[in-house]
């Protein structure tokens, strides 16, 4: 399974005027899938013309998994309501990581709205940095014995315009705590070359599963920063399926239509028409508590082979979650660079891919 999630585009603000198939896959920290997972997020900034815990004895500590669980359900609700008949597959972890990197440079209302939506309020930037540093360290430094069972990597990158005077505190936060690699580029003079470079890096990170993450026309001379997060996971089923037993069978999407320390959690309704009820009852639930309440039993499982691709600009969904300030001329991203109102987020691009078969 491969998934790649959002990127954030930050740009200068311009001068005034200034289905058939619905699959619920919930990814949590250290609760991943025995499949191949890759997720990218691209966040574009333009200019204006697992459970990871910090020391719980610290009052500023942050339980990142709890925040991710709540954010997952909120984002799922918004995306599923936007297109109720379409397939839905996204990586909350990747989306949250890219937006949390943006949070490091947001100020005033821009920060408050984003922190509330990400369920990180009222924690400080220091608490958020500590939690993500611990999580990323855990992801990228799995024990040697475990590494033989699967691959799991999280990569963050930032492409900085040569015209942007990046705040040192923001740069340090991303390089030291989010393990982000930084590169200075010329978005205006080499727009297409930079776009291809970013897309090529994403394609390589996702083993050629995610291509053309940033389409033509997104980057321009006003682009000042692109933040990219990618999560890659590849693994095998603990008990592989016998290919000889694979056969064509009906796949029911409603009543009338047919078609180790890591786990794949599939939420299955009691009846074919029950997905909406499952979605409703999941709101406000702590997913970790829900999963921990289960018990191990031996069952005979039949799972469809399937591939899903999903692509979305998350600006509108984030606005539905109360994040609006950072997308316009009132944005305050002065913690990234410039003055309040100089920068705003133009796009939050998310693309995901999953492939499930007999092996994983």
Secondary structure, 3 states (H helix, E strand, C coil): CCEECEEEEEEEECCCCCCCCCCCECCECCECCCCCEEEEEEEEEEEECCCCECCCCCCCCCEHHHHHHHHHHHHHHHHHHHCCCCCCCCCHHHHHHHHHHHHCCCCHHHHHHHHHHCCCCCCCHHHHHHHHHHHHHHHHCCCHHHHCCEEEEEEEEEEEECCCCCCHHHHHHHHHHCCEEEEEECCCCCHHHHHHHHHHHHHHHCCCCCCCCCCCCCCCCCEEEEEEEEEEEEECCCCCCCHHHCCCCCCECCCCCECCCCCCCECCCCCCCCHHHHHHHHCCCCHHHHHHCCCCCCCCCCCCCEEEEEEEECHHHHHHCCCCHHHCCCCCCCCCCCCCCCEEEEEEEEEEEEEECCCC
